[in-house]
Amino acid sequence: MNDATPKRLFLTGGGGMVGRNVQAHPAASEWDIHAPTRAELDLTHPQAVATYIADLQPDVIIHAAGRVGGIHANMANPVAFLDDNTLMGRNVIMGARQAGVRKLINLGSTCMYPREAENPLREEMILTAPLEPTNEGYALAKILAMRLCQYIRQEDPDALYKTLIPCNLYGLYDSFDPQRSHLLPAIIHKVHQARETGDQTVEIWGDGTARREFMFAGDLADAIWNAVRDIDEIPDLMNIGLGHDYSINDYYSAVAQVIGWQGDFDHDLSKPTGMKQKLCSVARQTDWGWSAPTTLRDGIEQTYKHYLEISGS
């Protein structure tokens, strides 16, 4: 970038894991990034968002904000998950259109795929079958935002409004709270506690054979910045992932090796194993020429170091 003045970027969800990794990426230093907090800008208020974007006149928008939660939160609050996420996506995308912003990266979710979709999950499968009921509201809101971007491009091909669908994520700025954390940070916390207390066994729900695709969040940030640079070239809709997965047992073993815990795993077969697989197709991503650079071990090592820093261990 040769301009003396950095280009202006509006980032929603700047306080979340994805948003913080986007801002920590080396490419961020080349941009004038505006990432207002929820207190500074309520994304569910259409006029406030429209005014903010019109006043800021960003060169690019990255929409990474959302109301997120686990299965229990989604099931207990389906109205809020549908309504809040619909409003956020609609307000940011339409605010961008009204302000004449030509470049926007919208982040979707793999929950947009049908519940019974065949693996690997290909982008054209979206809207071909029923969704997973436990997070349907969130998924519908994400699909609406994706469709809105596509419709805007249908009416105005010069509006580069593109949607990226990341696979599962872990990494720096993740939540390690056992009540809220996802798989890998939960494993890190559990195995670390076992090492600290001298426990010789760690429990795994089910038989551990279910397979999951988890990408280091710093790699998603790298993909996002590359997409910003190549926004003319990327497809309107594209998965961002590894293209391969690991079993739950593999993740536990990898974390144990990094942490240095040498106990045994105890499988509680009375607990559910979960979906057998959830793997994204990376055919479009491969054609674009990008792949995730961080190995599983390196990603876990960086995440564990971050865990120790924030926990004071």
URRA-V920951 format. One record per residue. N is the residue number from 0. SS is DSSP state (H for helix, E for strand, - for the rest). OMEGA is omega in whole degrees, -180 to 180 (NA if undefined). NEAR is the number of other ideal C-beta (glycine too) atoms within 10 Angstrom. Layout:
{{N:SS:OMEGA:NEAR} {N:SS:OMEGA:NEAR}}
//
This chain:
{{0:-:-171:9} {1:-:-178:3} {2:-:178:8} {3:-:179:5} {4:-:-180:6} {5:-:176:14} {6:E:-173:15} {7:E:-179:15} {8:E:176:23} {9:E:-179:27} {10:E:173:25} {11:E:-179:26} {12:-:-176:21} {13:-:180:20} {14:-:180:16} {15:-:-177:19} {16:H:-179:22} {17:H:-178:23} {18:H:180:21} {19:H:176:20} {20:H:176:24} {21:H:-178:30} {22:H:-180:18} {23:H:-178:13} {24:-:-180:15} {25:H:-179:9} {26:H:-178:15} {27:H:-177:16} {28:H:-179:9} {29:H:-174:14} {30:E:170:20} {31:E:-172:12} {32:E:176:20} {33:E:-177:18} {34:-:-177:21} {35:-:176:16} {36:-:178:9} {37:-:179:13} {38:-:-179:6} {39:-:180:10} {40:-:177:18} {41:-:-175:15} {42:-:178:25} {43:-:179:16} {44:-:-173:13} {45:H:-177:15} {46:H:179:9} {47:H:180:15} {48:H:-180:26} {49:H:180:18} {50:H:-179:14} {51:H:-178:22} {52:H:179:24} {53:H:180:14} {54:H:-177:8} {55:H:-176:17} {56:-:-179:11} {57:-:175:22} {58:-:-179:17} {59:E:172:22} {60:E:170:27} {61:E:-179:29} {62:E:-178:25} {63:-:-177:26} {64:-:175:24} {65:-:170:23} {66:-:-175:20} {67:-:179:16} {68:-:180:16} {69:-:-177:13} {70:H:-176:10} {71:H:180:10} {72:H:179:16} {73:H:-179:23} {74:H:-178:15} {75:H:-174:10} {76:-:-176:15} {77:H:-180:17} {78:H:-178:8} {79:H:-179:15} {80:H:177:24} {81:H:-173:19} {82:H:-177:15} {83:H:-178:19} {84:H:175:25} {85:H:-179:20} {86:H:-179:18} {87:H:-179:22} {88:H:-179:27} {89:H:-176:18} {90:H:-180:23} {91:H:-176:27} {92:H:180:25} {93:H:175:16} {94:H:178:23} {95:H:-180:27} {96:H:-178:20} {97:H:-179:13} {98:H:178:19} {99:-:177:10} {100:-:-172:23} {101:-:-174:15} {102:E:-179:20} {103:E:173:24} {104:E:179:25} {105:E:180:25} {106:E:177:25} {107:-:-178:26} {108:-:178:20} {109:H:175:19} {110:H:175:20} {111:H:-178:25} {112:-:177:27} {113:-:-178:16} {114:-:-175:14} {115:-:-178:10} {116:-:-180:18} {117:-:177:10} {118:-:-2:16} {119:-:-176:19} {120:E:-178:23} {121:-:-172:16} {122:H:-178:20} {123:H:178:9} {124:H:-177:15} {125:-:180:22} {126:-:178:12} {127:-:-178:11} {128:-:-178:11} {129:-:180:9} {130:-:173:21} {131:-:-174:18} {132:H:-173:12} {133:H:177:16} {134:H:-177:21} {135:H:-178:18} {136:H:178:24} {137:H:-179:27} {138:H:180:26} {139:H:179:18} {140:H:180:24} {141:H:177:25} {142:H:178:21} {143:H:180:16} {144:H:177:25} {145:H:-179:27} {146:H:180:16} {147:H:176:20} {148:H:-180:26} {149:H:180:15} {150:H:179:12} {151:H:178:18} {152:H:177:15} {153:H:180:11} {154:H:-176:8} {155:-:-177:12} {156:-:179:8} {157:-:176:6} {158:-:-176:19} {159:E:-180:20} {160:E:-172:26} {161:E:-180:24} {162:E:174:26} {163:E:180:22} {164:E:-180:23} {165:E:169:22} {166:-:177:23} {167:E:-176:18} {168:E:169:21} {169:E:175:23} {170:-:-179:25} {171:-:179:20} {172:-:174:18} {173:-:175:23} {174:-:179:14} {175:-:177:19} {176:-:-177:10} {177:-:-179:11} {178:-:-173:8} {179:-:-171:13} {180:-:175:18} {181:-:-167:17} {182:H:-172:16} {183:H:175:26} {184:H:177:23} {185:H:178:20} {186:H:180:23} {187:H:-180:24} {188:H:-177:18} {189:H:-178:19} {190:H:176:24} {191:H:179:21} {192:H:179:14} {193:H:179:18} {194:H:-178:15} {195:H:-177:11} {196:H:180:7} {197:-:178:7} {198:-:-178:14} {199:-:177:10} {200:E:174:10} {201:E:-176:19} {202:E:172:12} {203:E:177:20} {204:E:179:15} {205:-:-176:16} {206:-:175:14} {207:-:-177:17} {208:-:178:13} {209:-:-175:19} {210:E:-179:19} {211:E:179:20} {212:-:179:24} {213:E:-180:21} {214:E:177:23} {215:E:-174:25} {216:H:176:26} {217:H:177:23} {218:H:175:22} {219:H:177:25} {220:H:178:26} {221:H:178:21} {222:H:-180:24} {223:H:-180:23} {224:H:175:19} {225:H:177:17} {226:H:176:21} {227:H:-179:21} {228:H:-175:14} {229:-:-171:13} {230:-:176:16} {231:-:-171:8} {232:-:-175:13} {233:-:177:23} {234:-:177:14} {235:-:-177:15} {236:E:-175:20} {237:E:171:24} {238:E:170:25} {239:E:-177:26} {240:-:-179:28} {241:-:-174:21} {242:-:174:18} {243:-:-177:13} {244:-:179:21} {245:E:175:16} {246:E:175:15} {247:H:177:22} {248:H:179:17} {249:H:-179:15} {250:H:178:24} {251:H:-179:21} {252:H:-179:16} {253:H:179:19} {254:H:180:25} {255:H:179:19} {256:H:-180:14} {257:H:-177:21} {258:H:-180:20} {259:-:177:9} {260:-:-172:19} {261:-:179:9} {262:-:-178:14} {263:E:178:8} {264:E:-179:15} {265:E:-179:10} {266:E:176:16} {267:E:-175:11} {268:-:175:11} {269:-:-180:7} {270:-:-178:12} {271:-:177:10} {272:-:-178:15} {273:-:178:14} {274:-:-177:12} {275:-:-177:9} {276:E:172:16} {277:E:-172:20} {278:-:-180:19} {279:E:168:27} {280:-:178:18} {281:-:-179:22} {282:H:-180:14} {283:H:178:16} {284:H:179:22} {285:H:177:11} {286:H:178:12} {287:H:177:18} {288:-:-180:9} {289:-:172:18} {290:-:-178:13} {291:-:-174:21} {292:-:-171:12} {293:-:177:18} {294:-:179:11} {295:H:-178:20} {296:H:-180:12} {297:H:179:13} {298:H:179:24} {299:H:179:25} {300:H:179:16} {301:H:-179:17} {302:H:179:24} {303:H:176:19} {304:H:178:11} {305:H:178:17} {306:H:179:19} {307:H:-180:13} {308:H:-176:10} {309:H:-180:11} {310:H:-179:10} {311:-:-179:5} {312:-:NA:10}}
//
